[in-house]
Amino acid sequence: MIANALLGATVVMMALAFFVLQETRFLIPYKPLLPHYSRLIWTYTGTLFVNLFALMYLFARRFFLKDTGRKLAHVEKQIRTADTVSEDLSSRIEE
């Protein structure tokens, strides 16, 4: 789940970076001033990436792990009964 959130945040950041670079061509004459503001730009970019990662991670937990505990409890209850479909798992648990 963390890898999916990381991948999603990276893809969104790359798309956003390409869009911003395309739209700010008019700033090319000010390229010598870029090193002066590079720390501020990297700080903003890093903060945006962390926030995107957190948003995607929360989205994944909210929608992809919905009712996981209840589902696992149901599966465990089925395994612990004697007349289960998976008798092999039941015998392993009883050992």
ZADO-1210 file (C-alpha; in nm, 4 decimals, padded with zeros to 6 digits):
<atoms>
<atom x="00.0000" y="00.0000" z="00.0000" code="MET" pos="1"/>
<atom x="00.2885" y="00.2339" z="00.0759" code="ILE" pos="2"/>
<atom x="00.4486" y="00.1511" z="-00.2577" code="ALA" pos="3"/>
<atom x="00.1248" y="00.2317" z="-00.4393" code="ASN" pos="4"/>
<atom x="00.0938" y="00.5653" z="-00.2605" code="ALA" pos="5"/>
<atom x="00.4584" y="00.6435" z="-00.3377" code="LEU" pos="6"/>
<atom x="00.4116" y="00.5569" z="-00.7038" code="LEU" pos="7"/>
<atom x="00.0941" y="00.7626" z="-00.7285" code="GLY" pos="8"/>
<atom x="00.2517" y="01.0660" z="-00.5619" code="ALA" pos="9"/>
<atom x="00.5555" y="01.0395" z="-00.7909" code="THR" pos="10"/>
<atom x="00.3398" y="01.0203" z="-01.1038" code="VAL" pos="11"/>
<atom x="00.1327" y="01.3212" z="-00.9967" code="VAL" pos="12"/>
<atom x="00.4462" y="01.5208" z="-00.9121" code="MET" pos="13"/>
<atom x="00.6069" y="01.4396" z="-01.2465" code="MET" pos="14"/>
<atom x="00.2924" y="01.5385" z="-01.4352" code="ALA" pos="15"/>
<atom x="00.2707" y="01.8600" z="-01.2337" code="LEU" pos="16"/>
<atom x="00.6396" y="01.9355" z="-01.2955" code="ALA" pos="17"/>
<atom x="00.6023" y="01.8865" z="-01.6717" code="PHE" pos="18"/>
<atom x="00.2946" y="02.1082" z="-01.6751" code="PHE" pos="19"/>
<atom x="00.4644" y="02.3856" z="-01.4748" code="VAL" pos="20"/>
<atom x="00.7774" y="02.3699" z="-01.6906" code="LEU" pos="21"/>
<atom x="00.5645" y="02.3962" z="-02.0037" code="GLN" pos="22"/>
<atom x="00.3639" y="02.6915" z="-01.8740" code="GLU" pos="23"/>
<atom x="00.6560" y="02.8972" z="-01.7380" code="THR" pos="24"/>
<atom x="00.8680" y="02.9301" z="-02.0511" code="ARG" pos="25"/>
<atom x="00.8433" y="03.3070" z="-02.0210" code="PHE" pos="26"/>
<atom x="01.0734" y="03.2886" z="-01.7151" code="LEU" pos="27"/>
<atom x="01.3735" y="03.1629" z="-01.9171" code="ILE" pos="28"/>
<atom x="01.5437" y="03.5080" z="-01.9182" code="PRO" pos="29"/>
<atom x="01.5467" y="03.4968" z="-01.5364" code="TYR" pos="30"/>
<atom x="01.7391" y="03.1685" z="-01.5235" code="LYS" pos="31"/>
<atom x="02.0445" y="03.3282" z="-01.3497" code="PRO" pos="32"/>
<atom x="01.8240" y="03.4089" z="-01.0500" code="LEU" pos="33"/>
<atom x="01.7204" y="03.0453" z="-01.0072" code="LEU" pos="34"/>
<atom x="02.0074" y="02.9424" z="-00.7727" code="PRO" pos="35"/>
<atom x="01.9031" y="03.2170" z="-00.5327" code="HIS" pos="36"/>
<atom x="01.5525" y="03.0705" z="-00.4978" code="TYR" pos="37"/>
<atom x="01.6385" y="02.7015" z="-00.5390" code="SER" pos="38"/>
<atom x="01.6184" y="02.6237" z="-00.1660" code="ARG" pos="39"/>
<atom x="01.2697" y="02.7733" z="-00.1461" code="LEU" pos="40"/>
<atom x="01.1575" y="02.5855" z="-00.4581" code="ILE" pos="41"/>
<atom x="01.2910" y="02.2517" z="-00.3278" code="TRP" pos="42"/>
<atom x="01.1290" y="02.3082" z="00.0120" code="THR" pos="43"/>
<atom x="00.7931" y="02.3777" z="-00.1500" code="TYR" pos="44"/>
<atom x="00.8279" y="02.0788" z="-00.3838" code="THR" pos="45"/>
<atom x="00.9228" y="01.8443" z="-00.0990" code="GLY" pos="46"/>
<atom x="00.6338" y="01.9627" z="00.1146" code="THR" pos="47"/>
<atom x="00.3934" y="01.9172" z="-00.1755" code="LEU" pos="48"/>
<atom x="00.5259" y="01.5656" z="-00.2374" code="PHE" pos="49"/>
<atom x="00.4861" y="01.4656" z="00.1291" code="VAL" pos="50"/>
<atom x="00.1308" y="01.6006" z="00.1335" code="ASN" pos="51"/>
<atom x="00.0426" y="01.4188" z="-00.1901" code="LEU" pos="52"/>
<atom x="00.1895" y="01.0968" z="-00.0522" code="PHE" pos="53"/>
<atom x="-00.0097" y="01.1311" z="00.2704" code="ALA" pos="54"/>
<atom x="-00.3281" y="01.2041" z="00.0767" code="LEU" pos="55"/>
<atom x="-00.2836" y="00.8996" z="-00.1466" code="MET" pos="56"/>
<atom x="-00.1947" y="00.6786" z="00.1483" code="TYR" pos="57"/>
<atom x="-00.5066" y="00.7867" z="00.3381" code="LEU" pos="58"/>
<atom x="-00.7175" y="00.7365" z="00.0248" code="PHE" pos="59"/>
<atom x="-00.5811" y="00.3839" z="-00.0180" code="ALA" pos="60"/>
<atom x="-00.6418" y="00.2949" z="00.3468" code="ARG" pos="61"/>
<atom x="-00.9908" y="00.4394" z="00.3399" code="ARG" pos="62"/>
<atom x="-01.1183" y="00.2741" z="00.0234" code="PHE" pos="63"/>
<atom x="-00.9048" y="-00.0373" z="-00.0270" code="PHE" pos="64"/>
<atom x="-00.8947" y="-00.1618" z="00.3325" code="LEU" pos="65"/>
<atom x="-01.2583" y="-00.0942" z="00.4119" code="LYS" pos="66"/>
<atom x="-01.4012" y="-00.3391" z="00.6693" code="ASP" pos="67"/>
<atom x="-01.0860" y="-00.5512" z="00.6632" code="THR" pos="68"/>
<atom x="-01.1061" y="-00.6451" z="01.0305" code="GLY" pos="69"/>
<atom x="-01.4654" y="-00.7600" z="00.9994" code="ARG" pos="70"/>
<atom x="-01.3845" y="-00.9652" z="00.6892" code="LYS" pos="71"/>
<atom x="-01.0856" y="-01.1302" z="00.8567" code="LEU" pos="72"/>
<atom x="-01.2950" y="-01.2137" z="01.1630" code="ALA" pos="73"/>
<atom x="-01.5543" y="-01.3756" z="00.9366" code="HIS" pos="74"/>
<atom x="-01.2881" y="-01.5859" z="00.7617" code="VAL" pos="75"/>
<atom x="-01.1390" y="-01.6926" z="01.0944" code="GLU" pos="76"/>
<atom x="-01.4829" y="-01.7906" z="01.2224" code="LYS" pos="77"/>
<atom x="-01.5389" y="-02.0045" z="00.9116" code="GLN" pos="78"/>
<atom x="-01.2015" y="-02.1730" z="00.9509" code="ILE" pos="79"/>
<atom x="-01.2608" y="-02.2576" z="01.3167" code="ARG" pos="80"/>
<atom x="-01.5899" y="-02.4370" z="01.2494" code="THR" pos="81"/>
<atom x="-01.5727" y="-02.8124" z="01.1984" code="ALA" pos="82"/>
<atom x="-01.7668" y="-02.8299" z="00.8710" code="ASP" pos="83"/>
<atom x="-01.5666" y="-02.5780" z="00.6747" code="THR" pos="84"/>
<atom x="-01.4791" y="-02.5841" z="00.3077" code="VAL" pos="85"/>
<atom x="-01.1126" y="-02.5532" z="00.3920" code="SER" pos="86"/>
<atom x="-01.0582" y="-02.8542" z="00.6217" code="GLU" pos="87"/>
<atom x="-00.6837" y="-02.8413" z="00.5569" code="ASP" pos="88"/>
<atom x="-00.6618" y="-02.4940" z="00.7107" code="LEU" pos="89"/>
<atom x="-00.8791" y="-02.6001" z="01.0025" code="SER" pos="90"/>
<atom x="-00.6524" y="-02.8948" z="01.0763" code="SER" pos="91"/>
<atom x="-00.3447" y="-02.6703" z="01.0638" code="ARG" pos="92"/>
<atom x="-00.4967" y="-02.4253" z="01.3110" code="ILE" pos="93"/>
<atom x="-00.5936" y="-02.7016" z="01.5555" code="GLU" pos="94"/>
<atom x="-00.2341" y="-02.8343" z="01.5621" code="GLU" pos="95"/>
</atoms>
